[in-house]
Amino acid sequence: MKRIAILLSVLMLVTLSLQAQETKDNESINDSIASDSIWQGDLIGLNVYPAFGMIGGGMMPSSKIFFQYKHHFEKSNLRVSANYINFHLADDRLDLVMLDDTSVIMRQYNNNIYTLDLRIGYERVIPMEDFRFYYGVGLMGGYHFFEKSYYHYEESYENFPIERINQPVELNMLGAYRADMLKMGLDFTFGVDIFVSENVLMSVQYTPEMAYYMRLNSETDDAANVFDDELIDDFLDFRGDYIDLVLSVKF
């Protein structure tokens, strides 16, 4: 009985020793894979956050869509992206143009503002076992378009009060102010990388930006003399409301 107990003890120690060595070898292999095969390399990504945001909460103040190339080094990233930002700025101004016994004509305003830019940035990485934190800064430059326009619409009625006065049935644009601008500035990234599968990476990042907008030219088509000649001028703007959800494919 004593011999059996000693034999079982020896077998248990040998088994535990072999398991410990196997675990160590696996960790070493996994670390090597994570370092050499997974985290390092080239990726192409798309920001899908606007789609998820619109599904979850309706129209957002600004929709940012971009295609991105990123190269992962061991402890840093190099990124290049082409970006489109559409600014949804509601204009609540409503002017009464004409009122008679059977109809009312209103003037409503609309904004059309968007940006096209290119960015190149550098990021430092804090590697963890299953994910990586990163932070960085990038240069950006591109084209910014600003348009403010107005429409007239007529609403018929029989009695007061006039219902649905702010729900136009027919619109025709009568005037607009447009400006072409040069956009130059910096963007900042703070995010985390998580591999969904061997070749698919998900990144969640916060990307505020600071940009200077320089007016190149502008034109006014203003039959009702609503707009000033210099409606918009050069300005510096900081925007801190951008959250990106980037799905990237490794190649």
QUIGIVEN-V122623 format. One record per residue. N is the residue number from 1. PHI is phi in whole degrees, 0 to 359 (999 if undefined). PSI is psi in radians with two decimals (* if undefined). OMEGA is omega in degrees with one decimal (999 if undefined). Layout:
BEGIN
<<N:PHI:PSI:OMEGA> <N:PHI:PSI:OMEGA>>
END
This chain:
BEGIN
<<1:999:-0.72:179.4> <2:297:-0.73:179.5> <3:296:-0.68:178.9> <4:296:-0.73:179.8> <5:296:-0.74:178.6> <6:296:-0.74:-179.5> <7:297:-0.74:178.5> <8:296:-0.67:179.0> <9:296:-0.76:179.0> <10:297:-0.80:178.7> <11:300:-0.69:179.6> <12:294:-0.76:179.2> <13:296:-0.72:178.8> <14:296:-0.75:-180.0> <15:298:-0.81:179.1> <16:298:-0.68:-180.0> <17:295:-0.76:179.1> <18:295:-0.72:178.8> <19:296:-0.71:178.8> <20:296:-0.72:179.7> <21:293:-0.69:179.3> <22:295:-0.72:177.9> <23:297:-0.73:179.2> <24:296:-0.74:178.7> <25:296:-0.73:179.9> <26:296:-0.73:178.3> <27:298:-0.69:179.2> <28:295:-0.73:178.5> <29:295:-0.78:-179.6> <30:297:-0.73:177.9> <31:299:-0.71:179.9> <32:294:-0.73:178.5> <33:296:-0.79:-178.3> <34:298:-0.68:-176.9> <35:283:-0.77:-171.5> <36:266:-0.67:-170.3> <37:256:-0.48:-173.6> <38:259:-1.05:-170.8> <39:286:-0.59:-178.0> <40:269:2.51:178.3> <41:138:-2.98:-176.2> <42:255:2.47:-179.9> <43:222:2.58:171.0> <44:241:2.27:-173.8> <45:228:2.85:178.0> <46:226:2.33:176.0> <47:281:1.99:-176.8> <48:254:0.11:-177.5> <49:299:-0.70:179.6> <50:303:-0.68:179.8> <51:296:-0.80:178.9> <52:293:-0.66:-179.6> <53:295:-0.73:-179.3> <54:291:-0.60:176.8> <55:294:-0.67:-174.7> <56:275:-0.58:-173.2> <57:218:0.31:178.6> <58:81:-2.84:-176.3> <59:294:2.30:-179.9> <60:265:2.80:179.3> <61:303:-0.61:177.3> <62:209:2.39:-179.9> <63:252:2.10:-177.5> <64:247:2.05:178.7> <65:239:2.34:177.8> <66:210:2.64:168.5> <67:257:2.42:-172.5> <68:224:2.39:167.7> <69:253:2.34:179.5> <70:221:2.38:173.3> <71:249:2.17:177.9> <72:268:2.12:166.1> <73:264:-3.08:-177.2> <74:296:-0.74:-177.0> <75:227:0.44:178.2> <76:200:2.85:177.1> <77:230:2.57:170.3> <78:241:2.23:-175.8> <79:230:2.54:174.6> <80:223:2.34:-176.8> <81:215:2.65:171.7> <82:249:2.17:-168.4> <83:239:2.51:171.2> <84:232:2.19:179.1> <85:236:2.15:177.5> <86:251:2.06:-176.7> <87:268:2.12:178.9> <88:261:1.59:-178.4> <89:249:1.85:-179.1> <90:288:2.49:176.7> <91:243:1.95:-175.7> <92:272:0.04:-178.6> <93:293:2.36:-179.4> <94:217:2.08:-177.1> <95:252:2.46:173.5> <96:273:2.08:-178.3> <97:265:-0.80:-178.7> <98:207:2.53:177.8> <99:221:2.19:174.0> <100:230:-2.83:-173.1> <101:286:-0.35:-174.4> <102:234:-0.18:-176.3> <103:207:2.81:176.5> <104:226:2.42:177.3> <105:248:2.20:-178.0> <106:244:2.69:173.9> <107:246:2.12:-179.6> <108:244:2.62:-174.4> <109:246:2.68:-177.9> <110:216:2.60:177.5> <111:244:2.44:174.0> <112:228:1.80:-173.5> <113:227:2.24:178.2> <114:208:2.85:-178.3> <115:227:2.45:170.2> <116:237:2.13:-178.6> <117:213:2.83:174.7> <118:245:2.52:-177.8> <119:223:2.51:172.7> <120:226:2.31:-174.3> <121:215:2.89:179.1> <122:233:2.41:-177.4> <123:228:2.47:172.6> <124:265:2.56:-172.4> <125:241:2.43:171.1> <126:247:1.72:-174.8> <127:284:2.42:171.9> <128:242:-3.06:-176.1> <129:291:-0.78:-175.1> <130:243:-0.03:-179.5> <131:204:3.03:-179.4> <132:224:2.27:169.5> <133:273:2.59:177.1> <134:212:2.72:176.0> <135:212:2.57:-177.1> <136:191:-3.06:-178.6> <137:218:2.63:-179.2> <138:216:2.73:174.7> <139:267:2.50:177.7> <140:220:2.61:177.9> <141:203:2.54:-179.1> <142:177:-2.74:-173.1> <143:247:2.38:178.9> <144:234:2.25:-178.9> <145:246:2.32:179.4> <146:233:2.21:176.1> <147:221:2.30:174.3> <148:236:2.16:-174.5> <149:228:2.90:176.2> <150:223:2.67:-176.4> <151:231:2.69:170.8> <152:249:2.47:171.8> <153:216:2.63:-176.0> <154:247:2.35:179.1> <155:237:2.16:178.4> <156:274:2.64:178.9> <157:206:2.86:178.5> <158:246:-0.70:-177.7> <159:224:2.82:172.8> <160:273:2.64:-5.5> <161:286:2.74:179.3> <162:278:2.13:-177.8> <163:269:2.69:176.4> <164:55:0.70:-176.6> <165:293:-0.47:-178.6> <166:258:0.38:176.9> <167:240:1.48:-175.0> <168:296:2.50:177.1> <169:265:-0.67:-177.6> <170:224:2.27:-177.3> <171:241:2.51:170.4> <172:215:2.14:-176.3> <173:289:2.23:-178.1> <174:250:-0.39:-178.0> <175:202:2.75:-179.0> <176:200:2.70:169.9> <177:238:2.24:-177.7> <178:232:2.51:178.5> <179:219:2.34:172.4> <180:261:2.30:-173.7> <181:226:2.64:173.4> <182:264:2.28:-179.6> <183:250:2.24:178.7> <184:221:2.41:179.3> <185:174:-2.78:-177.7> <186:233:2.57:167.3> <187:235:2.73:-175.5> <188:234:2.44:-179.5> <189:238:2.38:173.8> <190:223:1.97:-173.1> <191:204:-3.07:179.6> <192:221:2.42:176.5> <193:257:2.34:176.8> <194:224:2.21:178.1> <195:279:2.15:176.5> <196:279:-0.69:174.5> <197:215:-3.01:-175.3> <198:298:-0.54:-175.4> <199:239:0.08:-178.3> <200:239:2.19:-177.2> <201:242:2.39:173.9> <202:248:2.27:178.3> <203:238:2.30:174.5> <204:246:2.14:-174.0> <205:216:2.66:174.4> <206:254:2.22:-171.9> <207:226:1.34:172.5> <208:292:2.77:-180.0> <209:216:2.63:175.8> <210:233:2.18:-174.7> <211:220:2.63:173.7> <212:253:2.24:-177.5> <213:250:2.07:-177.8> <214:248:2.14:-178.3> <215:288:2.18:178.1> <216:270:-0.84:176.1> <217:200:2.87:179.5> <218:208:2.77:177.8> <219:216:2.63:-178.7> <220:234:2.24:173.4> <221:238:1.54:-163.7> <222:229:1.47:-177.1> <223:294:-0.55:-177.0> <224:266:0.08:-179.7> <225:54:0.85:-179.0> <226:271:-0.67:-173.0> <227:264:2.62:170.8> <228:280:2.82:179.2> <229:294:-0.61:-179.2> <230:248:1.26:-177.5> <231:287:-0.58:-179.9> <232:224:2.49:-179.8> <233:227:-3.10:179.6> <234:301:2.49:178.5> <235:203:2.75:175.7> <236:253:2.33:-173.1> <237:223:2.36:173.2> <238:248:2.26:178.6> <239:235:2.14:-177.5> <240:243:0.44:-173.5> <241:251:0.37:-177.1> <242:260:2.16:171.1> <243:239:2.25:-177.6> <244:247:2.42:171.5> <245:240:1.81:-170.1> <246:253:2.14:171.9> <247:259:2.15:-175.5> <248:238:2.58:177.1> <249:245:2.28:179.6> <250:275:2.46:178.3> <251:221:*:999>>
END
